C-alpha cells in the first residue's frame, strides 16, 4: 500500500508518539499493557522520524558526499 503524507505531519506524529511513550514510561510498569503501549509508541516514533528524514533527503536532493567547490 502506497501511503502519501505531508512531511510536516510525519514529524509531528513522531514527536507526539515519543512524548506519549515518555509519559507512559513514567508510570509504574507493573502492567504489561503499559509496557506494550510504550514500545508501540516508541516504534511509531522511530518509523515516522526516520521516514521524515529519508523523505526530506530525497526531496532536497541531498547527497551523501561532499562536493568539491
Secondary structure, 3 states (H helix, E strand, C coil): CCCCCCHHHHHHHHHHHHHHHHHHHHCCCCCHHHHHHHHHHHHHHHHHHHHHHHHHHHHHCCCCCCCCC
